[in-house]
Amino acid sequence: MQDEKYKIPVAGICHILYQNVEAKLGVNAECVYQAFTENDVYQLIRDGVSDMHCMSDEYLVHELINEQKEVNG
């Protein structure tokens, strides 16, 4: 379970990632949100696993897009 002190930083990270993915792919925020919340990368960040929350925005955007490509074929 995630510690309460991480909720605001994780929310901030997620918001930045939504914006970056939206800009990079040209899709609307709702599509980004839906894909993101079902994504393994998001779950790792949310759960505080490893150091995913410390990775650069560009790295996380790249990982999110690659995972979505694998899911979609």
Secondary structure, DSSP 8 states (H G I E B T S, - for coil): ---GGGHHHHHHHHHHHHHHHHHHHT--HHHHHHHHHTSHHHHHHHTT-TTGGGS-HHHHHHHHHHHHHHHH-
